[in-house]
Amino acid sequence: MNIQNKLKDLKDQKSYSNPAKRTMDHLKPILSKSNELRKRWMWELLQNASDLGDEINAEFEISDTKLVFRHNGKPFGLDEAFNLIMPDSSKDGESQHSKEEENPPIGQFGTGFISTHILSKTIRINGIVEDSDYNEHYSFSFQLDRTERKNKDFLIQSIKESEREYAKSLTKISDYEPSEFDTEFVYDLTDTYSSINSIETIDEGIKTIEDLLPFVFAFRPQLKKVKVKDFRNNATETKTYKRNFIESEIDEIELIRTICKINGDTKKETLIATIQKGSTTIAVKVKNIKDKIFKVQSFPDYSPILYCAFPMIGTTDFNFPVVIHSDYFITNRERNGIDISEF
């Protein structure tokens, strides 16, 4: 190998070393935190999708061998798509938005997205990327392979391969028009890490939707509809959850109704009442008795008390009778607590 090739290899190692190390650092604890991540993976995906538009519809499609998550959010920016391949340290950890932002982004495709590898070692991402400088759109497809989650050299090569596949797949779209779902993440449920049961992981996440999604609809109005299509064991069940705002006749109270349908038939309606003070919102589940009379309903013991738009799994032990939300909570990396040192 001549000196020029050696210098190129050295440059590559330094360029890819930090993203590979960040990826490795966040993949390492996946198995030890599997109980928590089994409850979090779906909220991480919905969280990132809800940052990408004002009328977001999303769906999970589950079969015996794969899980596909789709959404209709706006196309990726060049940096956003690339950050999926080479995680940026600025996306790590807590929310870093300003209180001046009207609708602060919550997800940003940081460490939360990496944690969805609890579902599969590999993720195929299909989507649209926008070159805003020229108002041009390109379709793309690439795979993220995190098979050797504790092997830095493997992850460096995997990042390089994803980068090559991404560049090769870019196909210019003339007169781009958004379709129902332009973005999808495909998880291979037959290729999970050892000791991870993909069926249990899926079920653990999905079962929380009915209780927690109504609060998310109340706190994240950009998210309008979530559909779960379950085709496992030759079954066909589609659950659709839709957000409806209700005009409240009670001062300062907002009411958000979630309608759940199974295969088109209404199964359940859940009503959430919220009141906002500054950047903080409190919410309770209620039942309309008559006219302006409502009865507060209980929520499950596993229900988080704190939300930063989405449930902060692990915040079940706070002794509050209500759910508390703020987009401006400074969450810790595990999203099971907040930093209150400024107060």
Number of C-alpha atoms within 10 A of each C-alpha: 5 6 8 9 10 11 11 11 12 11 12 13 15 11 13 18 17 17 21 25 18 17 27 21 15 17 20 15 13 20 15 9 13 17 13 17 25 23 22 26 24 21 27 23 21 23 25 19 26 26 21 20 14 15 14 20 22 24 22 22 17 18 17 15 13 17 22 18 22 25 25 21 22 22 21 18 15 13 13 17 19 16 17 19 22 23 23 19 14 10 16 17 16 20 20 16 15 11 11 7 10 8 14 15 17 22 23 20 22 24 24 25 19 19 22 22 24 26 28 22 20 19 21 16 21 19 21 25 25 20 14 10 6 7 8 14 22 18 19 20 20 21 20 19 21 22 17 16 21 18 14 20 15 17 24 22 15 20 24 16 17 21 19 12 15 20 13 12 15 17 14 15 12 9 8 14 9 12 8 12 16 18 24 21 18 19 24 20 23 14 16 18 20 7 8 18 16 23 13 11 20 19 12 19 17 18 11 17 18 17 15 18 21 24 29 24 25 26 23 20 17 20 24 18 20 22 20 19 20 18 14 15 8 9 10 11 14 18 21 22 25 20 22 17 15 12 10 13 11 10 7 10 13 18 21 23 20 24 19 23 17 16 13 11 10 13 12 12 15 18 24 22 21 22 14 15 8 6 11 14 17 19 22 21 23 17 16 11 9 8 7 9 10 14 12 14 11 11 16 10 9 14 18 21 24 26 25 23 23 26 26 23 21 19 18 16 11 13 8 10 12 17 20 22 26 18 24 18 21 19 20 14 14 17 21 17 18 17 11 9 6 4 4
